[in-house]
């Protein structure tokens, strides 16, 4: 058996073993790229929730300041 034929046999065996992994990774990539459920959607929701928390902090701080004013 010559070297090229041996390399071809090894390459074919490795490709058969790796193909299911490639398919699974492609599935993950497709889910992450999905605009409705993927990373962009997750990032948008995190940004919206961060803004809401900042608004709540401002409101609570305002109530705290009003309470301090009422004690004077």
N, C-alpha and C positions, 0 to 999 in steps of 0.2 A: 504494500500500500504506500503510495507516495504521500508526501507532506501535504499537498494541496487537497487531496481527497480526504485525508485525515482531518484537516482543518474544516472542510465542508461538513463532515459528519458531526464534529463537535459543535460547530455553529448551529446546525439544524437542531441538535439536541438541546442546546441552550435556549434557542428561540422558542422551542416548544414548551420548555419549562417556564420561561419568562412571560410568555404571551398572556396567561391569565392575570398576572400581576399588572401588566400594561393595561389590560382591559379594565381592571378595578380602578387603577389610577386615572384613567380617562373618565370613568364614571364620576369619580370624586371631583375632577376638574370641571366637568359639565355641571355638577350640582353647585359648585362654588361660583361659577360664571353665571348662573341663573339669576336674572335681575329681580325676580320675585322672592327668592329665598336665599340667594347667595351672599357673598361677602359685602357687596354694595348695599344690599337691603339691611344686613346686620349693622353695618357702619352707619347708615342713615338712622336706624332706630336708636343706636347708641348716642348719636349726636342729638336727636330729639329728646331723649331721656336726660342727657347732660344739661341741655337748656332748661328743661323742666325743673331739675334739681337746683340749678342756679337761681331760677325765679323763686323757688320755695325758700332758699337761703336768704334772698333779699327780703321776702315777705316776713320771715321769722325775725330777721334782724330789725326790720321796721317795727314789728310788734314789741321787740325788746327795747328799742329806743323809746317808743311811746310809753311803755311801762316805767322806764327809768324817769321819764319826764313827769309822769303822774306822781312819783314818789317825792319830787322836789317841792 
